[in-house]
Amino acid sequence: MNIPENGRVIVIDDKLEDEALPLINVLSKNCVPFTYFSGLNHKELPEKPLINTRLVFLDIVLGTEGQPVKNKISKVISILTKIINPSNGPYIIIAWTKHTEDIDPLKKALGKKRISPVFLLDLEKNVYMKTGESGFLDNAIELIEEKLKEKLKQAGAFHLFFLWENLVHKSAGDVVRDFSSVYEPISTWNDKLKIFHKLAEAYAGRKLSGVSLDELIKNSLLGFNGLFIDSLENEVRSTKCPESIQEIKEGKLDKKLIAKINSKFLLIRNEKIDYCQPGNIYELRSNKYGLKMKELFRNNDIDNYRNKEELLKKTKYILLEISPACDYAQNKLRSNRLLPGVMWPEEFSYEKKGSKEELLIKAAEYICTTPVISFKNNEYRLVFDFRYFTASPIKSSSRKSTIRVRHQLLVDIQNKLSNHIARPGFLSL
């Protein structure tokens, strides 16, 4: 059964022993960690709404038996608002209730809220209860388990989120287990912790005596990243597709959606980037590095482009911090290596020629162009000119950044830049 295995499951039921217990037994049998709330006391709820919940088993009647539907729904939404953060991300509600007539009103009410689930499925609690008396059928656990498998199949490709998060959870556990196995010859845990200091030194590439405990811990934990990525890749390649996913349909995506997805893969948005590090992008108020839009334009023919003025008006000049990461980690940096470029508005990236579209950005070995990305609700391509590669003393840099390119993109640009710098050329007649 494909259910989150990382504690991102919540059970809400006001009658723990009488009604919630068989469901809890099913989750326990399948080794699914969960958080339980009765929904009767706001003091038991989290101080802050939770983030990254993926599955909620919800009893709709929480101490409101016999009250109007409006009161029942109001109470449920009040509880969910205390538990589910508006930034939670996609999740599923499985209605664990005897009152199926309340499900549609709940769907309608949740549809107006920022905590609306992707799916709201019905598990029909009353089917498993003994008729005329309290308690459940003797085979209730087996019945609930089968019904739950059947209902979760309706989630289809949504299971890919469950699957990936489960693999991440397993991979992290594998790394901790494998790494801790090298401790065996060491007698005490205090001695074992010395390994973390050596790991931090290995990652930073220098002695760390005198640095803060915070920096020491961060460097030691960053050392695990390579092990984790390898472990996760192995898990992904060896896993099987969930039975609930019969196909993944092919189709075209809207360019705005593509730009948003690319931004997730290629960029890091953080309003608190207040220090220099590789990958930082700095917006410039003026073109102080002399980069010429004409030299970035196809055939240098920008003067004959009918939308020239609008293109120039909407273009943003930027700098990419492209210094080697090891120089930062090892405190060897003396100057920022900077690559000037522009954020080229996507609406001016192509021009129609008959039935085809031609790229207006020059294709040259010294021009580096990224896929379309989204920035402040507009679509751009990042375009860099290697011929303007420069440097400035680090102490003179007071720039602030709110956006950074991810490591893979940074390494790709660094590789293209190094190839451009190292091209040998030759003489021939």
N, C-alpha and C positions, 0 to 999 in steps of 0.2 A: 504494500500500500504506500503510495507516494505522498507522504505527509512531512512537513518540516521537522527535522530532527535536531534543531538547534535552539529549542525553547521558544519559538515564535508562534506558539499555539496558546489560545486562551479559552477557558471554559467559564461561562457565566450561568449559574443556576442557583436559585434561592433554596432549593431542597437537595442538599448534598447526598444524604444517605438514601432518601426515598426515591429520588429521580435521577441524580447526576452520577451515582456510583457505577452503574453498568457502562456508561460512556467512558468514565475515567478508567475503568478496568480494561476497556478496549485499547485506549491510548497507552496504558502501562504495558499491556501485553505486546504492543508493537514498538515498545521502547521510545515513545514519543514524549519528551519533556513538555510540560505545560504549566500555565499559571491559572490558578482558580480564584474566582470572585463569586461571592453569593449575590451581590447586587443589592443587598439590603442595607448596607451601612457605607456611607461615603467615606468614613474614616479608614476603611480597609483598602480604598482605591489608591493608585500611585499618586505621589505628590505632583508628578508631571506626566502628561500623557505619553504612552510608549511609542517608540519608533521601530519600524520594521516588523510589526506583527503581520503574519501571513494568513492565519486561519483562526476564526472565532466561532466556537460552539455557543449558541445563544438561546437561552430560554426567554421567550418574549414576555411572559407574565412573571414579574419580579415583585412579589408582595402586593400585587394589584388584582388579585383574583376577585371576579365579580364586578370590577369597576368598568366604566366605559372604555371603548377601544382607544379613544383619544388619550385617556390617562395612562393606559398601558404603554402606548407608543412613546409618550412624553417621558415616562420613567426610563424606558430602554435607551432612548437617545441621550438622555442626561447621563446615564452610566457609560455609554459608548464614548461620549465626548470626553469623559474623564479618563478613559483608558486609551483611546486611539488618537494619536497625534495627527493633525491635518497634513503633516509632512510624512506620514507613515509610509506612503507608497501603496501599491495594489495589494488587496487582501480579499479573502472570501469569508462570508458569513454562512454558517450552516445552522439553520433554525432548528434547535433541539427543543421542541415544544409540543404540547397536546392541543394547542389552539391554532390550528392551521388557518383559520379564518382571519387571523391577525397578520398573516405574512404579507399580503398585498398592501395593506395600509402602511406597514413598516417599510416596504420597498419604496412606496411613494414618498414617504416622509424622509427617508435616507437620501433619495435622489436629489433633494434640495440642500444637502449638507456636504461639507468638504470632506467628510469621513465616509462618503458613500463607497460601498464595496464593489468589486468587479462583478461578483456573482453573489446571489442570495439563494441558497439551496435549502430544501426541506428534508429533515431526517425523520420526521413523524415519531416523536417520543411515545405517543399512546399506543402504537402498534406493538411495542415490546412489553407493555405493562399487562399484568394479569387482570382479567375482567372481574370487576366487583370487589376487589380487595387490593390492598397496597402491595407493592413489590413488583418484580418483573418475572417474565417467563424464565424457565430454567436455562434455555439456550439463547437468552437475550444477547449475551456477548457475541456469540457467533453470528446471530442475525444482524446485529448492529454493525459488525465488522464487514459483512457482505454488502449491506445496504450502503455503508460509507464508501466502499470501493466503487459501487455503482454510481453514487451521486458525484463523487470526485471526477469520474470520467467526463462529466459534463463541462468540467473546467478546461478540457482540451489542452492547448498549447501553453496555458497558464502554468501547467505543471513544470515547464522548463525553468521557471523561477525557483520552484521548490527544489527541483533537481540540482540546479547549480549551487544554491545556498547549502544544500546537504553535502555536496562534494567539497565545497569550501570548508565546511565544518569538519568533515572527515580528514581532509588534507592537513588542516591545522593540527588536529590530533596526531596524525602520523608524524609530522615534523617534531612535535614535542616528545613523542615516544621514541623516535629514532635518535634524536639528539641526546636525550637523557640516558640512552643505553651506553653512551661512552663514559658515563660517570662511575660505572661499576667498581673500578679499582680505588675510587676515592671514598674515604670513610664517612665524612660528615657533610651535611648540606652546606654548611658555611664554607667549607673548602671547595665544594662544587661550584659555588657562586663566583669563585675566582675566574672560572671559564668565561663568564659574561664580561669581565673586565678585558680579558684577552680578545674576545670577540669584538668588543667595541674598538680596541686598538687596531685590530685587523681591518675593520670596516673603515675607520678614519685614516688609517695608514700612518699613524703617529702615536707617540706616547701621550696619555691623557691625564697625567698627574697634574693636579691643581684645577681641573675642569669641574664644573658643577655636577652633582649627582644626576640632575635632569638630563644634561647632555650625554653623560656616560650611559645612562639607561637607553636613551633614544638610539645612540650608535650601536649598542649591543643588539637591540631589537631589530634594527634595520638590517643587521647581518643575517637574519632569518629569511629575508624576502626571497633570495635566490632559491633556497631549499623549498620554500612554500610553493613558488611558481612551478618548479619541476614536479613536485608532488601532485599539485592540482592538475597539471597537464596529463600526468599518468592516469589519474582518476577519471578525467573526462574521456580519455581515449578508451578506457576499459569498461565504461558504464554502458548500460543498455537503455534504449529508448523506452519511456513509460508506455504501457499498453493503452493509456487514454489518448495518446497522440497518434492519430491515424495518418495524418499528412500535414505538411506545412505548405500552404499555397504560394505560388509565385505571383508577383504582381508589381505594378509600378507604384512608387512612393512619391508623394508630393515633395517638391524641392525644399520647402521650408522644414518638413519633417526630416529629410535627409540631413539638412544643415544642423538641426538640433541633435540628431544622433551622432553625427561626426564630431560635434563639439564635446559630447560626452566621452568619445574615444580619444580625441586629440588634445583637448584643453582641460585645464583645471581652473575653475572660478573660485576665488577666495578674496573677499574684501579686506582680509587682514594680512596680505602679503606685504610686510613692511621691512623686508630684508632682501639682500641680493642673493640670488641662487640661479643656477643654470635653468634656462627655459622661461624666465620672466619676460613678459612683454610690456614695454613701456610706451604709452601713448605720448606723442610729441605735439606740442602746440604749433610748431613751425617746422619746415623742412631744413633744419640747421645742418644736416649732413650732406646736402647738395644732391640728394637722389633725384633723378629726373624721370618724371612720368613718361615723357616722350621715349626714353630708352627702354621702358618696360612695355610699351605699346607695340603691337604687331607692325613690323616694317618701319617702326619709328614714325608712323603716319597719323599721329594723334591730331594734327592740325586740320586734317580733312574729315575727322570724325564728327558727325552731326550732333552728338551728345557730349562733346568735349567739356563744355563748361559745367554741366551737371555732374559729370564724372569727377572732375577735379574738385568740385565743391563737396562731394560726399566721400571722397577718399580720405583715409586717416593715415598719417605718417607714424611709424612705430619703430622701436628698437627691440631686437631679440637678444637677450643675454645668453651667449653661446659658449661661455668659458667651460673648460672640462670640469666635470663633477668632482674628479679627484683633487683638483686644485682647491676646491672649497672644503672638501672633507679633510684634507691634510693641511689646511691653512697655508697654502703656498701661493695664493693668488696675490698678485701685485697690481694688476690692471684688469678691468672688465673687458672681455672680448665682446664686441657689440656688432650686430649685423643689422644695418638699416633696411627697412622695407615699408610696405604699405598694406593697409586693409582695403582691398579692391572690391567695391560694391558688386555683388553678383549680378545685379540687373544690367550691368555694363560689361559683363565678362564675355558675352557672346553677341554675334551679329548674324542675322539671317541672310543667307545667300541661296535664294531659291527655296528648295525644300530642306536644306541643311543649315546647321548653325556652325559658325566658325569662331574659334576662340580668339579674343582680341588681345590677350596677354601674350607677349612674345615668348616663343619657344626657343630658348638658347641655353647653352651649357652653363652660363653664369646666372641664369634666372631660375629661382626655385619657387614653385607654386604649389600650395596645398589644396586639398579638396575643399569644397564649400563648407563653411562653418557658420554658426549663428552667434552673434554678439549684440547684446542689448536689443533683441528682437529684430535685428537686421541680418541679412546674409552677406558674407564677404568671402574672399579668398585671401590668404596671406601670401604676399609676393615679396621675395627678397632678391637683392642684386648683390652677388658675391664680390663684385668689383669695388663695393663701398665698405667692405669689411674693415673694422677699425677697433681701436681700444682707447680706454680712458682710465686715469688713476682711480682706484677704488675709493679713496678718501674724498674725491670730488663728486662722487655720485650721491645724489640726494633724491633719486627718483623713487616713485611709489608704483607698485604694480597691483592690479586686481585680477590678472589673468596670466596663466602660465601654460606653455605647451607641455604635454606629457613626455615622459622619458623616451618612448619609442620614436616619436616624431622629432624630438630634439636630436637624438642619435642619427636619425636619417638625414637631417639637415647638416649636421656636423660632418657626416660621411661625404655628402655631396660637396660641401665646402672644401674638405681636405683633398678630394679628387681634383677640384678646380685649381687649388693652389699647387698641387703636385704634378699637374700635367707637364710633361717634359718638352713637347714640341720638337721639331726637327727641321733641318735644312735640306732642300732638294731643288734640283734644276728641272 
